[in-house]
Amino acid sequence: LEEGEFEQDDEALIPREEMVVTVSHGGYVKRVPLSAYRAQRRGGKGRSAMATRDEDFVDQVLVGDTHTPVLFFSSHGMVYKLKVHRLPSGTPNARGKHFVNVLPLAEGETISTCMPLPEDETRWDEMSVVFATAAGNVRRNRLSDFVNVKANGKIAMKLDAGDDLVSARVCDEDSDVLLATAGGKAVRFPARDVRLFKGRESTGVRGARLASGDSVISMSTLGHVDVSQDEREAYLRHVAAHGRGEPDRAAGGELSPERVGELEAREELILTVADDGMGKLTSAYEYRVTNRGGQGITTMDLGRDGGTRRVAAAFPVRLGDQLMVVTDGGQGIRCPVSG
């Protein structure tokens, strides 16, 4: 068989299995079966998710099956592509292998963020990929620009000196972009406010205006919902009074049961986690859609402890999801979002 035919035939023999992919700040990567992490109650200590050495810590975690293609974006603005089953396998307490043994990285080049591609390949031509940097810049390209990536990588984005690529996420024309900062701010704007770039060597446009010393730490894409401010506030009051799953309680209220049911079906929840382990769920309706480039609203009260407490992550979840949280010391815990 030719090399390409052998790879395709060999891949068909690999069973689909959910995997946890863990990447350390020092550039070590591994995949571990999701079943190795049993579900626990929130608030526990968890178990080891990755062995780390001094000055290294777990940086990124994603879950996908063995056949999921993953794009790896580097500090040099390059992108590489591998399927999960081609990543080194390990146990929960193993360190994994360094990326230089997995990808053809140049000297001094490191992996900044990774992004699994959607399973439905028929929609790839209709979708975009949005990039966000620590300095608050964003850029949008067609996802098809990054589907065919050769083994030696491909130019993904130009970065200003001192700036870092924080995240890359798939979206469509009807998506909203949510940027969260370490200082507890978040700004939400329509993805279509970022024009579709044809080239891959631009630094993009401003997505968030940052306060001095602040930086973007995460980016999420949300489904856009056409809802007025009055309806949004009325729905949030209904949930506060009656909880979710009780649309009939809206009879005689500000919204009809049908409208409550519709808003609940399209509601997304944002999980915000601080670096001291505290976390909270917030309805995505709390984040009003504004123009790109603003300072946004407060997403988490960090208190008045001298500014040492920071937001570590903010991303959408569903109540039926399971959550993997990993500390910079390598401890990981899996628990239900509903808890």
C-alpha positions in Angstrom: 0.0 0.0 0.0 1.0 3.6 -0.5 1.8 5.5 2.7 -1.5 7.5 2.6 -3.5 4.3 2.0 -1.8 2.5 4.8 -2.6 5.4 7.2 -6.2 5.5 6.2 -6.6 1.7 6.5 -4.8 1.6 9.8 -6.9 4.3 11.3 -10.1 2.4 10.5 -8.9 -0.3 12.9 -8.6 2.2 15.8 -11.8 2.1 18.0 -13.5 5.3 19.0 -12.9 6.1 22.6 -13.3 9.4 24.6 -9.9 10.8 25.6 -8.7 13.6 27.9 -5.8 15.5 26.2 -3.6 17.3 28.7 -0.9 19.9 27.7 1.6 21.3 30.2 3.0 24.8 30.1 6.4 23.3 29.5 5.2 21.6 26.3 4.4 18.1 27.4 1.3 16.4 25.9 -0.5 13.1 26.5 -3.9 11.5 26.0 -5.7 9.4 28.7 -9.0 7.5 28.5 -11.8 9.6 30.1 -12.9 6.5 32.0 -9.7 6.8 34.0 -11.2 9.8 35.8 -14.1 8.7 37.9 -16.8 11.3 38.6 -16.6 12.9 42.1 -18.5 15.6 44.0 -17.3 19.1 43.5 -15.0 20.6 46.0 -12.8 17.6 46.5 -9.0 17.3 46.0 -9.3 15.1 42.9 -6.5 12.9 41.7 -3.2 13.4 39.8 -3.9 14.5 36.2 -0.3 14.9 35.0 3.1 14.6 36.6 4.8 18.0 36.5 8.3 19.1 37.4 9.4 22.4 39.0 8.3 25.5 37.1 6.0 23.4 34.9 2.2 23.2 35.3 -0.9 21.9 33.4 -1.9 24.6 30.9 -4.7 23.1 28.8 -7.2 20.2 28.9 -9.6 19.1 26.1 -11.8 16.1 25.6 -12.4 14.3 22.3 -12.5 10.8 20.8 -9.5 9.1 19.2 -10.5 10.2 15.7 -11.0 13.9 16.5 -8.6 16.1 14.5 -7.0 18.8 16.7 -5.3 22.0 15.5 -2.3 23.1 17.5 -1.4 26.8 17.3 2.1 27.9 18.2 3.9 30.9 19.7 5.4 31.6 16.2 1.9 31.9 14.7 2.0 28.5 13.1 -0.7 25.8 13.1 -0.2 22.0 13.1 -2.8 19.2 12.8 -2.9 15.8 14.4 -5.7 13.3 15.3 -6.0 12.4 19.0 -4.9 8.8 18.5 -1.6 10.1 17.2 -0.8 11.8 20.5 1.3 9.9 23.0 -0.8 7.7 25.3 -0.3 7.8 29.1 -1.7 7.2 32.5 -3.3 10.0 34.6 -0.1 10.5 36.6 2.3 10.3 33.6 4.1 13.4 32.3 3.6 12.6 28.6 6.0 13.5 25.8 7.4 16.9 24.8 5.9 18.5 21.7 9.3 18.5 20.0 8.9 14.7 19.7 5.4 15.0 18.3 5.4 18.1 16.0 8.2 19.7 13.9 8.6 22.7 16.1 11.4 25.3 15.4 13.9 26.2 18.2 12.1 28.3 20.8 8.6 27.6 19.4 5.9 26.4 21.8 2.2 25.4 21.6 0.0 28.3 22.7 -3.5 26.8 22.3 -5.2 23.8 20.7 -8.6 23.4 19.1 -10.5 20.2 18.2 -12.3 20.4 14.8 -16.1 19.8 14.6 -17.1 16.2 13.9 -19.5 17.2 11.1 -17.0 17.7 8.2 -19.8 18.7 5.8 -20.2 22.1 7.7 -16.5 23.0 7.7 -16.9 25.2 4.5 -19.7 27.2 6.2 -17.8 27.9 9.5 -15.2 30.3 10.7 -12.4 30.2 13.2 -11.9 33.1 15.6 -8.6 33.9 17.2 -8.0 36.0 20.4 -4.8 37.3 21.8 -3.8 38.3 25.3 -3.7 41.9 24.3 -7.4 41.8 23.3 -7.1 41.5 19.5 -9.4 39.2 17.5 -9.4 37.9 13.9 -11.8 35.7 11.9 -10.9 33.4 9.0 -12.7 30.6 7.2 -12.3 27.3 8.9 -11.5 25.8 5.5 -8.2 27.8 5.5 -6.9 25.5 8.3 -8.3 22.1 7.2 -5.5 21.1 4.9 -2.4 21.4 7.1 0.8 19.7 5.9 3.1 17.9 8.3 5.4 20.8 8.6 2.6 23.2 9.6 1.0 26.3 8.2 1.1 30.0 8.9 -2.0 30.8 11.2 -1.7 34.4 12.5 0.8 37.2 12.9 1.5 38.3 16.5 2.8 41.6 17.8 5.9 41.6 19.9 5.0 40.6 23.5 1.5 39.3 22.6 0.4 35.7 22.8 -2.3 33.7 21.2 -4.9 32.8 23.9 -7.6 30.8 22.1 -9.0 29.7 18.7 -12.6 28.7 18.4 -15.0 27.6 15.7 -18.0 29.7 15.0 -20.6 30.7 12.3 -22.2 33.9 11.2 -24.8 33.7 14.0 -22.4 33.2 16.8 -21.4 35.6 19.5 -17.8 36.0 20.9 -17.2 36.2 24.7 -13.8 37.4 25.8 -13.0 37.1 29.5 -10.1 38.8 31.2 -7.9 37.9 34.2 -9.2 41.0 36.0 -12.8 39.8 36.0 -14.2 41.6 33.0 -16.0 40.1 30.0 -17.2 41.5 26.7 -19.7 39.9 24.3 -20.2 40.9 20.7 -21.4 39.3 17.4 -18.8 37.3 15.5 -19.9 39.1 12.3 -18.6 42.3 13.8 -15.1 40.9 13.0 -14.8 41.0 9.3 -13.7 37.8 7.5 -10.0 38.1 6.8 -8.7 36.5 3.6 -5.1 36.5 4.6 -3.5 34.7 7.6 -0.7 37.1 8.4 -2.7 39.9 10.0 -2.8 40.8 13.7 -6.6 41.3 13.5 -8.7 44.0 15.1 -9.5 45.1 18.7 -11.9 42.8 20.5 -11.7 44.2 24.0 -10.3 47.4 25.5 -8.2 46.3 28.5 -7.4 48.1 31.7 -3.7 48.5 32.7 -2.2 45.2 33.7 -5.2 43.2 32.5 -5.1 40.5 29.8 -7.6 38.2 28.0 -7.4 34.7 29.4 -10.2 32.9 27.5 -12.5 33.2 24.6 -15.8 31.3 24.0 -18.3 31.3 21.2 -22.0 31.4 22.1 -25.2 31.0 20.1 -26.9 34.4 19.3 -30.4 34.8 20.7 -32.6 37.7 19.6 -34.0 38.9 22.9 -34.9 42.3 24.1 -33.4 43.7 27.3 -36.9 43.6 29.0 -37.4 40.0 28.0 -33.9 39.1 29.2 -34.4 40.6 32.6 -37.9 39.1 32.9 -36.5 35.6 32.2 -33.7 36.0 34.7 -36.2 37.1 37.3 -38.4 34.1 36.5 -35.4 31.7 36.9 -34.4 33.4 40.2 -38.0 32.9 41.5 -38.9 29.5 40.1 -35.7 27.8 38.8 -35.3 26.2 35.5 -37.6 23.5 34.1 -40.8 25.3 35.3 -42.1 27.3 32.3 -45.7 26.8 33.4 -45.0 29.0 36.5 -44.8 31.9 34.0 -48.6 31.9 33.7 -49.8 35.4 34.6 -46.2 36.6 34.7 -44.2 39.0 32.5 -43.5 36.3 29.9 -45.7 33.6 28.4 -44.9 29.9 29.3 -44.1 29.4 25.6 -41.5 32.2 25.6 -40.0 31.0 28.9 -39.6 27.5 27.4 -38.0 28.9 24.2 -35.5 31.1 26.1 -34.7 28.2 28.5 -34.1 25.8 25.5 -31.6 28.3 24.0 -30.0 29.3 27.2 -26.2 28.7 27.7 -24.4 28.8 31.1 -21.0 30.3 31.6 -18.7 28.7 34.2 -16.2 31.2 35.6 -13.3 29.8 37.7 -10.9 31.9 39.8 -7.3 30.8 40.4 -8.1 30.0 44.1 -10.5 27.3 43.0 -13.8 29.2 43.4 -16.2 28.9 40.6 -19.8 29.9 39.7 -22.4 29.4 37.0 -24.0 32.4 35.2 -26.7 32.6 32.5 -25.3 33.8 29.2 -28.2 36.2 29.1 -26.5 38.1 31.9 -23.8 39.1 29.3 -25.6 41.6 27.0 -24.4 41.9 23.4 -22.4 45.1 22.9 -20.0 46.4 20.2 -16.6 45.0 19.7 -13.8 46.8 21.4 -15.5 47.8 24.7 -14.4 47.1 28.3 -17.4 44.8 28.9 -19.0 44.0 32.3 -17.8 42.4 35.5 -18.0 38.6 35.2 -16.7 37.8 38.7 -16.2 39.8 41.9 -12.5 39.2 42.8 -12.7 41.1 46.1 -10.4 43.7 47.5 -7.4 41.6 48.4 -4.8 43.7 46.7 -5.5 42.3 43.2 -3.9 38.9 43.8 -7.0 36.9 42.9 -7.5 36.4 39.2 -9.9 34.7 36.8 -8.4 31.5 35.4 -11.1 30.5 32.9 -14.6 31.2 31.7 -16.4 29.0 29.2 -19.9 27.7 28.3 -21.2 24.5 29.9 -24.5 22.6 30.1 -26.1 21.3 33.3 -25.8 17.7 32.0 -22.1 18.0 31.4 -19.2 16.6 33.4 -16.4 19.0 34.2 -12.6 18.4 34.3 -10.7 20.9 36.4 -6.9 20.6 36.6 -4.7 22.7 38.8 -1.2 24.1 37.9 0.2 21.5 40.3 -1.2 18.6 38.3 -4.2 17.7 40.4 -7.4 17.0 38.5 -11.0 16.5 39.5 -14.0 15.4 37.4 -17.4 16.4 38.7 -20.9 17.2 37.4 -21.7 20.7 36.3 -25.1 20.4 38.0 -23.3 20.3 41.4 
